[in-house]
Structures are given as C-alpha cells and as structure tokens.
C-alpha cells in the first residue's frame, strides 16, 4: 500500500519536523548552558574553599567546599 501526500501535507510535515528540530536544539543549548553555569559555580566554590583553607589551615577542605557550593547555588 502506498501513501500519497498532497503538496500541502508535505509542506506541513516538513515545517513540523523543522520546528521540532529547532525546539530540540534550543533545549540542548539551554541544558548545556545550565551545565556550564553549574560547573562554573563548582569552580568558584572550590577556589573559595582553598582560599579559606589557606587563611585557616585548621579548616576541613571538603566541608569548606560543600559550604561554598551551597552558597554559590543560592546566588
């Protein structure tokens, strides 16, 4: 059995596929941006934790990192 499309149906299907691809691309870019922002927050938290450790060697580096990571997420 063969399906026959009219030109109008073909154009609509092509537009829909293009719109879906554009939406998928936008979502992927949004996700990548969020991941990049999250990575930046982690780097900032790590740098602040190291700075805190340098100024006060008795501080636990992992605890400082966790504290700074939470503060970065709040900003």
N, C-alpha and C positions, 0 to 999 in steps of 0.2 A: 504494500500500500504506500502510495506516495503522498506527501503533504504538499499542498500548493499554497504559497503565501502570496498575498497581493502586495504591491509596492508599498502601500500604506502600513501594512502589518510588518513588513521587513524593516522599514524605517523606524517604526516604533520600537521594535525589538532591538535594533542597533542602538538607538538612543538610550534605552533602558540599560543595556549592557555597558554603555559608556558611562552613564550616571552611576551604576553600581561600582564600576572600576574607580571612578573619581572618589566616591564615598569611601571605598576600601583604602585608597591611597591617603586620604585625609585622616582616617582613623589610624593608619600605620604611622603617619607623621606625628599625630598627637601622642600616640603611645611612645614613640621614640623620644619626643620632647620631654615627656614626663620621666622617662628612664634617665635621660641626660640630667634633668634637674635633680633627680634623686641621687645620682652619682655625685653631682656637684655638692649636694648637702652632706654626703658622707665624707667627701674630701675635706670640706670645711670643718666638720666635726672632728675628724682625725687630726687636722692641723691644730685646732684649738685644744684638743686633749693633750697633744705633745707639748704645746706651749705651757699648759697648766702643769704638766709633769716636770718640765724644766724649771719652772718657778717654784714648785714644791715637790721635790723628789719623793716624798713620802706618799704622794697620791698614787692610786692604782690606775694605770693607763686604761685598762678596759672599762673600768667604772666611769672614768672621765669621758671616754669616747661615747659610751651609752648615754650619759647625761647630755653631752653636747649634741648628739644625734637627735635626741628628743627635742632639744631647744631649736635646732635647725628646722625640724618638721613643723614646729609651731609658728615659724616666721614665714 
